[in-house]
Structure formats: structure tokens, C-alpha cells
């Protein structure tokens, strides 16, 4: 009986006798990084610790499948679910609110760190509150910076798939274009990124070929001119500087691999450009040579650049310390090397490992919200001084890994104190997989599947290509599409914290 009792105690199947709340972990954001961190925190830290999630939205959105919503193959209900019931079941405190500011030292009234929030829950809408913390995980995700390009986005003259609401509207407009094509009216469709510093070229790539798939399925592809507009200097860059693929003992570049796909599907590419303005039916852009161009369109899905959400930070005296906590782009500073140096001197070790803020080690920034030390792709400027440089991708698989790693770090600090050795998850020692699928059925679709290791090239460890040859490859086919479909259901199952959810890797 004594052995059974001890086993149940250590497995957390019965509560600690004293029932004392030891630490309060507050997580800002409930996307891939934040939601993953919250579930792991509740599982790993034990019942004596409070886990609190602060997020402005009532629903979780599995964003990778917004692509399928954007072409009408799924609806919003298939890619979302309400967060409150999940957190209630897992005994996680949930505040539907927007974080406004961080007080990492407390204020004149209290030494306890806290965040200020404004509630977005309908019953509390507009109310303000203070939420104290012992550890803070910033996983707010990005601000969709449509304003960076005049006329960009749903409030302008293009559509987006960044949210399920945006994607639903994109599908509606795509249907209207297909109807015009069926009537015999030629149409021009533009898909890509809407600014010279955008990230998520992979999502734009995937949406392009989903649109191509739907046009072919509707029997109107021959009447449609499909363009891909990107800030990538060349196809296959994807914001990671391109890749060298190994296939059956031979090597090829992601550039040649991608160009072949574009030729096969008759997609025209406009590369190395900054979209300067979107007008009704017109995309205006500038290329790396400083030349101006214009593409007339009937349908345009252009992704926005990202920046940090509008968070402020204040010290104990109420002085604004935002510049010491956040980079100029609004993303939070972590344990990276932010020294300004030439592209040729950038190194894999510049990238953060623990995602702790250097001034306040009880604050973490994970997912898209941490400030990268530099681009992965080589930045370029036009003769006019316009920066055309894909920002590093930090979403999806890396976001989930970072969220879990932050929780592991908190567990180590609770167990061993501030000077403990923390677990690491540098993108220079992290692999990633991307499956860009067209179609959503079991027998109808194909996918471009890519893996890379590491995400950030390490030319010291891998002098030739910067990445491990056996672990970096790309293939196209129906099998990859099955994987993408499986991942959709698997990760929604995981996000709903169903039985055994934690066995599904990030």
C-alpha cells in the first residue's frame, strides 16, 4: 500500500497534502506556441502551480488549414474550436482579454510582476484588469501589419488567409472569379506576399497551388493567368536561404525543384519584389534593381508583413522601458546576439537557445514573437534604398517546440533555482518539416513535402550546404497530401487535449 501511495503521489494522481500554490505561470496568447505551452505546463508542473492563459480570442484556430478554408475545401468550424471548455477541463485559468502592458518589477503598490489587460469577453468587454505572475510566457503571435502597404488586406483591395475569417472571405471571392471563368471571361489571379519584409512565403506557395488545383478541378485553368508575387530573390528560398535536397543519392537545389513545379503548373513568378501599393485591380511593386512594375488582377491574396503586437513595458517607477524589452519591430528580445554585423559574419550561434529575456529571466518569448537576430535569407536593397528581405519563419513546428521548452525551463527553475542549466531549442539545432498540400480529399490532391535540418544553416558544422544532407529533402506526390490531411486531424486532436495528446510530437 505504501508503494502504491507513493506511485500515485509522484504520478500526480492524488494531490499534494499541503495544497500550496507555489508559482503562477501566465501565458499570453493561445496559438500554437501559447496553447502548447499551457497544456504542457499543466501536465509537467503539477497541481500546486497555477497556469493562466490570457488571449483576446475565444477560439483556437489551426492556422495551417486556413489554406483549405481559403479555397472552400473546409469551413471555419473544421479549423477552430472554443478554448474555454478545454481550459476548464484541464483546470487552467482563462482570461479572454488583450494584454496591454508588462510590469516586470511590479509598481509602487506591489513588488509582484503583473500584466495589464483589457477584456474582450462580451460580458466584460472593455473592462481592465491586472494579472500577477511569477513566470510569464509571451506567445502573443504577430500583429498583421496590413498598414505597412497602402491598400493591402481585407480593408483594402486584396484578401488574406491569416485568420479563419479572412480565409472564408477569400474563398467567397475565389468562387466569384471561378464563376466568371466558367462564363468564358479571362481572369488574372495574384497570390503571394504584400511587402518586401514578409515572412510565410511557404503559406503563399501553398495557397498558390491550392488555387491552381481548384481552377483545374473546375475546368477553367486555361482561361486563368496565375501569378506568384514574392520577396524571395529566387524561387525556393522560402525565407530560409534556399535548400540543397538529396534525392536517391543525387543533389538538387530547392530553386530548381520549385522552378520545375512552377513550369509544370504554368504559374508565372514575379520574384525579388517589394509590393509598394495595392489599388483596385492593381498591384504596384519595385524589384531589387529598383525597377517599378504593375500587375493588373481580378483576384489577389497577398500576405501581410508581421510585427510585434502593441505591448508596452514599464519599470517599478512607471517609466517606459519598452525599448529595452522589445526590438524596434515590436518583437521581444531574448538570449540572441543582436550585434549589428555584415551578412557574411552571421553565425548559427547568434540565434537564441532558451528564449529568456536577458534582463528578466522569468520572462520568455516563444514562436513568432521573439526577435530574431537577423534574417536567414540574404537581405537586399534596391538602388532606391528599399529593403527586400524575407523575414525568418518561426511558426508551426518550431513554435510548438519553443513553447514546450519554455515550460521545461520553468520546471527546472522551480526545482533547482535560478542558476540551473536550462534546456535549449535553438533554430540552428532544430529541424522542420513543411507539407504544402493542394486539395483536401483522400484521393484528390498532391503535396510538396520538404524537410530541413537545421532551420538556420550552420556552415561550421555543415560547410558545403549549411544543412545535413540526409535530413534535407523535397518530394511531390499524393503521399505528402495524405500526411498533410493526417496532420490536420492529429494536431486538432492534440490541441483539444484528448487522451494521450502529449504523445503527439510538436
Buried (B, 14 or more C-beta within 10 A) or exposed (E): EEEEEEEEEEEBEEEEEEEEEEBBBBBBBBBBBBBBBBBBBBBBBBEBBBBBBBBBBBBBBBBBBBBBBBBBBBBBEBBBBEBBEBBEEBEBBBBBBBBBBBBBBBBEEEEBBBBBBBBBBEEBEEEEBEBBBBBBBBBBBBBBBBBBBBBBBBEBBBBBBBBBBBBBBBBEBBBEBBEBBEEEEEBBBBBBBBBBBBBBBBBBBBBBBBBBBBBBBBEBBEBBBBBBBBBBBBBBBBBBBBBBBBEEEEEBBBBEBBBBBBEEBEBEBBBBBBBBBBEEEBBBBBBBEEEEEEBEBBBBBBBBBBBBBEBBBBBBEEEEBEEEBBBEBBBBBBBBEBEEEEEEEBBBBBBBBBBBBBEBBBBBBBBBBBBBBBBBBBBBBBEEEBBBBBBBBBBBBBBBBBBBBBBBBBBBBBEEEEEEEBBBBBBBBBBBBBBBBBBBEEEEBBBBBBBBBBBBBBEEEBEEBBBBBEEBBBBBEBEBBBBBBEBBEBBBBBBBBEEEBBEBEB
